[in-house]
Amino acid sequence: MTAPDGNGPLGTIAAEVYQYSASSGWQEIAYDFVSSEGDFSVAALETGTYRVCFDDLGSNYLFECYDDASNVGNATDISVTYGQQTSGIDAQLSSGGSISGRVTAPDGNGPSGTIAAEVYQYSASSGWQEIAYDFVSSEGDFSVAALETGTYRVCFDDLGSNYLFECYDDASNVGSATDVSVTYGQETSGVDEQLGPDGFDTDECSTAAVTLTNLALDAGSHRYRSTQSINAGDNVQVGTEAALILNAPNIRLEPGFRVVRGGQLVVDAITVTCPTEANMPDDSKLKNASLGSVANGPTLLSASVLLTDMDALPAWIQERLNALGIDLEPVASTLLDTEGHWLILESTQALVTSDANQSSDIYRLDLLSNQLSLISACANGQAGNGPSRAPAVDATGELIVFESTADNLVSGDSNGVSDIFLHDIAFRHTQRLTEAEYASAHPGIDASGGDVVFDQQAPSGLRSVQTRNLLDARDYRTLSLAETPTGAALDNHHPVISADGRFVAYLEETVSEEAQSCQVHVFDRSIEVYHRQACPEALATAGDSVRPRFSPEADTLLWSLPGQAEPIVLDNPLAAGHLR
């Protein structure tokens, strides 16, 4: 493999080998890092057909597949024979197009601190989304490469607090920024910007928990900071010419929060120190949060509480649900925010007039405002035409994943089996995450909303456990094994991911004529170590109704069964304090 100049490539390049399956399409199964001379070799492959792609883990070159294809679907097949080497899989990487420029401080010199030059691209479904960045040098220079031909916009984000968030050319947000055209193989230079001082139109800092309500930002840059937490919602709108910056250890965007297309939202969950007492807010739009205590940063990764026995719900929530006409009998499970701000329900009761499918659906109840939202809904607001089950949620309660056999939640769903869906509360958008020929089920999501796990059925009826990164669609991996060392088939299902994303656990059942067994398989993704332990009898015979979760510290696994107040509790032997 060579760089555009014919020499060995710079940086870290992964040569990724893909194999096709009818249930999952092209899946990465192996890789090797390319040497500085450009060589790679991937061994231990069975006889079969594969495809190879080259992924720059930095940002020097475009993603490319053999032979001169932009994606694995259009790549050239490579035949491998057991015991033989298939050589000559060569590629010359391309830098694509690039954007470069110089950023200066108000005094005309290079900026101080850490400035990110962020490149945005537009899509009809998501608006302007950041796709690449480069850190500005101390002299003010930046260059973002590996861009396809197209139209982009560039913004400059001070990760400290010296300068205003600003976009090219002298715009306060990406929606009003100037388009930058890029041509494949060429550099678009002169994208220069002089940053303004930290002179926000609004700049408030509080040592108390802060809630933003009834706030309409039409223009300008507005920053709110808290040493504890910020809740933004209840008629808060960021207009097309406005930028809202939120800094706190714990930040929540509640239902009612809205960013109009063109508006700019910057959310940084960081430790905040207010400069002086005089800088604390005195604004009628700010008030202390009325529910829950807020700790420092790590509580952003706290897990919601899964309950399959409705009698275990706190009495005040049961009273609230009763007052809203919500019957607990049809509720299969709930996910309760540890701070008491929201509740996710899976219920067969039609709780809104748009739910007429007489099937199980997913709802979200805002416990601060009593706003009830149907999550498993089509674009027109009507409930889907099939049951939706097994919800999981991130720490903010904003990203909800669930399984559904409905084929009208999004357009183009024609596989006739259950899929995994992601609903984004803030953007009121539902996305289909799986498009396999066979059923996908039992999703989980980490607290940061970065990784999703689920089980995927194969033509044989057996299942595998897979992960998908929501920020990089190419990061899509199978974690489980297909068979034991003796060749017995394995059925892997009901996965769960820890709040910090480090651990994944699932049930691993051996399927053979000689014997059947059930084991709990725990995998530490950070060091790639696994542990198996035998399933307790109640878990081995639970069937499809079991619901797993990790404790907030991930030191225990809890397996909940319908109608049982107490879950089955197992130690996580790979967590700190349990290693032996």
Sequence and secondary structure as in RCSB ss.txt:
>XXXX:A:sequence
MTAPDGNGPLGTIAAEVYQYSASSGWQEIAYDFVSSEGDFSVAALETGTYRVCFDDLGSNYLFECYDDASNVGNA
TDISVTYGQQTSGIDAQLSSGGSISGRVTAPDGNGPSGTIAAEVYQYSASSGWQEIAYDFVSSEGDFSVAALETG
TYRVCFDDLGSNYLFECYDDASNVGSATDVSVTYGQETSGVDEQLGPDGFDTDECSTAAVTLTNLALDAGSHRYR
STQSINAGDNVQVGTEAALILNAPNIRLEPGFRVVRGGQLVVDAITVTCPTEANMPDDSKLKNASLGSVANGPTL
LSASVLLTDMDALPAWIQERLNALGIDLEPVASTLLDTEGHWLILESTQALVTSDANQSSDIYRLDLLSNQLSLI
SACANGQAGNGPSRAPAVDATGELIVFESTADNLVSGDSNGVSDIFLHDIAFRHTQRLTEAEYASAHPGIDASGG
DVVFDQQAPSGLRSVQTRNLLDARDYRTLSLAETPTGAALDNHHPVISADGRFVAYLEETVSEEAQSCQVHVFDR
SIEVYHRQACPEALATAGDSVRPRFSPEADTLLWSLPGQAEPIVLDNPLAAGHLR
>XXXX:A:secstr
 B TTSS   S EEEEEEEEETTTEEEEEEEEE  TTS        SEEEEEEEEESSSSS  EETTTBSSGGGS
  EEE TT        B   BEEEEEEEE TTSS   S EEEEEEEEETTTEEEEEEEEE  TTSEEEEEEE SE
EEEEEEEESSSSB  EETTTBSSGGGS  EEE TT EE    EE  BS  SEEEEESS EEE SEEEEEEEEEEE
ESSEEEE SSEEEEEEEEEEEEESEEEE TTEEE TT EEEEEE     S GGGS   TTEE   S    SGGGG
G   EEES GGGS HHHHHHHHHTT  STTEEEEEE TTSSEEEEEESS  STT  S S EEEEEETTT  EEES
SB TTS B SS EEEEEE TTS EEEEEE  S SSTT  S S EEEEEETTTTEEEE    SS EEEEEE TTS 
EEEEEEE TTS EEEEEEESS TT EEE S SB TT  EEEEEEEEE TTS EEEEEEEEE SS EEEEEEEEET
TTTEEEEEE  HHHHT GGG EEEE TTSSEEEEE TT SS EEEE TTSTTT  
